[in-house]
């Protein structure tokens, strides 16, 4: 279990997180909602080790490998979809296994062979999602993972993410209550800043 | 239909390819007219005279030995500067102390007149390896500054991805770091190759290492042979352009390899 106790983070005079207590039980999906500026992404960065809290403590992260879908796709533009995913995988995972996974979210073999800079926004989003979910991680942070997906692709991708997140410690940041329900996730709401 | 389009496309390419030749032709014509006006081959030889002299030179073994002498040393100085520049920039990017020590030093090297270094090297050592040292010293600050700039302009969001997913350094380098730094390094090389030749040959003219292009230029001055001076200058320009093209071609190849993810 990953526990946060009294976690605070401020940027200058602006208090983003203040005395936050949160438990992320092992193997559970926690959905995080809250208005803009309530500290959702800040919390994600603390959990991913990209930032440190000013107050309080986060426990249970030692030795825990992490994976994430960021708000932006954050892919290596010159590499193909398969190379982007393999970059974060342990040695020994074959390209064919990655291609099979990318096919599950609807990427064609043709688009997998192109540099991702030539893919559409929705295709790149799916590559970023597969990268996060194939990575050998104990904690997965998904920061608004389904934005930029068109309505036809979204159900397919959501089903894929739901299946791959089952029994994994996952933090799903979202603005959409329907996503929370679809994942059967425990909902945590952050208060607006102030 | 298709063949007409293709023919037209070829026609356009021809015109584009001919443009630099026309420009060169224009300036060669200006040179010829100037030589006719001056009418003193000792002061200004015409393009024809230079061509004849070049023809005489290239058939001698001495010519190729001289070219090899200077080419080898200047390329060695450039290559050494590339290796040291990249390593020093990588160190400076990771350590504030190294950056604080190296950056002012290399700025000083960059602003020091090349002749000061030439005389210093001649005081300390013989002229045999002079061009290596001088080319190295002139190119090093350029490549160091450019590579450091490239390292500092890497995509921070991608570096965070590498951190979050715990990507090993040896896999991160070809995927994230090198593609970001390569354009800066290429720009530095473009400037650096020209600098290496100009400073290396200047050093040879002053230090007169035996069998070097610089020595030939010095002899051209002593014997008042502007045909030799121009012929060797054409050789230097050709060598400089050839080395630059070769370096950029190699870097382009590396870039394509990285894009295919082969090096990863």
Interface residues (C-beta under 8 A of the other chain):
Chain A: X48 X49 X50 X65 X66 X67 X68 X70 X72 X74 X76 X78 X79 X80 X83 X86 X87 X88 X115 X131 X135 X137
Chain B: X157 X158 X160 X161 X163 X164 X165 X166 X167 X171 X175 X176 X179 X258 X259 X261 X264
